[in-house]
Amino acid sequence: MNWQTKAERAWTRAHQSHWLCAMIAGKRRIATWQTLPPAELSRLRGAWIFYAFLRTQRPQDARKLRFLRNRHDYRRWYEISLLWKEFEFEPDLCIEYLEFDGGIEAMRMQVIDIHGEDEWLRKARPIYATMLKFSQVAYGAPEWFTNWAADTKELFERNGIK
């Protein structure tokens, strides 16, 4: 059987066939498709691999996982796999986050709020990055501004924020 052709046909079908496509791409390690950009293929494979991992960790919840797989897009599964790799929470929590009724971004923010850094620190990091840019490159700014940016950058660094 030509797995490449089967996977391409599955991609063109309904919502649930995305999972068939992801399974074939993940198990057969298909590298490229003419109809699918490489980034999309990578997300499909990642979603399938994470689904397979959860099935090994929580076999008693296989029916529940199958229902969630049919209800949610593979992008949700891929996003939770990235968050799981970053924060390393329990597989039970993965299932709870997948059941979350909000969108993918809301689910992502919920996980970050619970397992990630404090909100003020998350919001401070982009400020530090901006000050770093302004302290290194003037962009035609007056000297007082670049000095202020350099001082602010040093203040962040003295307090361990980078």
C-alpha positions as CSV (number, residue, x, y, z in Angstrom):
1,M,0.0,0.0,0.0
2,N,1.3,3.5,-0.8
3,W,1.1,5.3,2.5
4,Q,2.0,8.6,0.9
5,T,-1.1,8.5,-1.3
6,K,-3.3,7.3,1.6
7,A,-2.1,10.1,3.8
8,E,-2.7,12.7,1.1
9,R,-6.2,11.5,0.5
10,A,-7.0,11.5,4.2
11,W,-5.9,15.1,4.4
12,T,-8.5,16.2,1.9
13,R,-11.4,14.5,3.9
14,A,-13.4,15.7,6.9
15,H,-12.1,16.8,10.3
16,Q,-11.6,13.4,11.8
17,S,-9.4,12.3,8.9
18,H,-6.8,14.8,10.0
19,W,-6.1,12.3,12.7
20,L,-5.7,9.5,10.2
21,C,-3.3,11.7,8.3
22,A,-1.4,12.5,11.5
23,M,-1.2,8.8,12.5
24,I,0.1,7.8,9.1
25,A,2.6,10.7,9.0
26,G,3.8,9.9,12.6
27,K,4.0,6.1,12.2
28,R,5.4,6.0,8.7
29,R,7.6,9.1,9.2
30,I,6.5,10.6,5.9
31,A,8.7,13.6,5.3
32,T,7.0,15.6,2.6
33,W,3.7,16.1,0.8
34,Q,2.9,18.1,-2.2
35,T,-0.3,19.4,-0.7
36,L,0.9,20.1,2.8
37,P,3.5,22.6,4.0
38,P,6.3,21.1,6.1
39,A,5.2,23.1,9.2
40,E,1.7,21.7,9.0
41,L,3.0,18.2,8.6
42,S,5.2,18.7,11.7
43,R,2.2,19.8,13.7
44,L,0.1,16.8,12.6
45,R,2.9,14.4,13.5
46,G,3.4,16.1,16.8
47,A,-0.3,15.9,17.6
48,W,-0.4,12.2,16.8
49,I,2.8,11.4,18.7
50,F,1.4,13.1,21.8
51,Y,-1.9,11.3,21.4
52,A,-0.1,8.0,21.3
53,F,1.9,9.0,24.3
54,L,-1.2,9.8,26.3
55,R,-2.7,6.5,25.3
56,T,0.3,4.7,26.8
57,Q,0.1,6.7,30.0
58,R,-3.6,6.6,30.5
59,P,-5.0,3.5,28.8
60,Q,-8.1,3.6,31.0
61,D,-9.1,6.9,29.5
62,A,-8.7,5.7,25.9
63,R,-12.4,6.2,25.1
64,K,-12.4,9.7,26.6
65,L,-9.3,10.6,24.6
66,R,-10.9,9.2,21.4
67,F,-13.9,11.5,22.0
68,L,-11.7,14.5,22.5
69,R,-9.7,13.6,19.4
70,N,-12.9,13.7,17.4
71,R,-14.2,16.9,19.0
72,H,-11.0,19.0,18.9
73,D,-8.7,20.0,16.0
74,Y,-5.2,18.5,16.0
75,R,-3.8,22.0,16.7
76,R,-5.1,21.8,20.2
77,W,-3.3,18.5,20.8
78,Y,-0.1,19.9,19.3
79,E,-0.3,23.0,21.5
80,I,-0.8,20.9,24.7
81,S,2.1,18.8,23.7
82,L,4.4,21.8,23.5
83,L,3.1,23.1,26.8
84,W,3.7,19.6,28.4
85,K,7.2,19.6,27.1
86,E,7.8,23.0,28.6
87,F,6.2,22.6,32.0
88,E,6.2,18.8,32.5
89,F,2.8,18.4,34.3
90,E,1.0,15.1,34.9
91,P,-0.8,13.3,32.0
92,D,-4.0,13.6,33.9
93,L,-3.7,17.3,33.7
94,C,-3.2,17.1,29.9
95,I,-6.6,15.5,29.6
96,E,-8.2,18.2,31.8
97,Y,-6.6,20.9,29.7
98,L,-7.8,19.2,26.5
99,E,-11.3,19.2,27.9
100,F,-11.2,22.9,28.5
101,D,-14.1,24.5,26.7
102,G,-12.3,27.7,25.6
103,G,-10.2,28.1,22.5
104,I,-6.6,27.0,22.0
105,E,-5.1,30.4,23.2
106,A,-7.3,30.4,26.3
107,M,-6.2,26.9,27.1
108,R,-2.6,27.9,26.6
109,M,-2.9,30.9,28.9
110,Q,-4.6,28.8,31.5
111,V,-1.7,26.3,31.5
112,I,0.9,29.1,31.6
113,D,-1.0,30.9,34.5
114,I,-1.0,27.6,36.5
115,H,2.4,26.2,35.7
116,G,4.4,29.1,34.4
117,E,6.0,32.2,35.7
118,D,4.2,35.0,37.6
119,E,2.2,37.3,35.3
120,W,4.4,40.4,36.1
121,L,7.5,38.5,35.2
122,R,6.0,37.3,31.9
123,K,5.1,40.9,31.1
124,A,8.5,42.2,32.2
125,R,10.5,40.1,29.8
126,P,9.4,41.9,26.6
127,I,10.1,45.2,28.3
128,Y,13.7,44.0,29.0
129,A,14.0,42.9,25.4
130,T,12.9,46.4,24.2
131,M,15.3,48.1,26.6
132,L,18.1,45.9,25.4
133,K,17.5,46.9,21.8
134,F,17.3,50.6,22.6
135,S,20.5,50.4,24.7
136,Q,22.4,48.7,21.8
137,V,21.0,50.6,18.8
138,A,20.0,54.3,19.1
139,Y,17.4,54.3,16.2
140,G,18.0,58.1,16.1
141,A,16.8,58.5,19.7
142,P,18.2,61.3,21.9
143,E,21.0,60.5,24.2
144,W,18.9,60.8,27.4
145,F,16.6,58.1,26.0
146,T,19.3,55.6,25.2
147,N,20.9,56.3,28.6
148,W,17.5,55.6,30.3
149,A,17.1,52.4,28.3
150,A,20.6,51.2,29.3
151,D,19.9,52.0,33.0
152,T,16.6,50.2,32.8
153,K,18.3,47.2,31.2
154,E,20.9,47.1,33.9
155,L,18.2,47.3,36.6
156,F,16.5,44.2,35.1
157,E,19.8,42.3,34.9
158,R,20.8,43.1,38.5
159,N,17.5,41.6,39.6
160,G,17.9,38.4,37.5
161,I,15.4,39.2,34.7
162,K,16.7,38.5,31.2
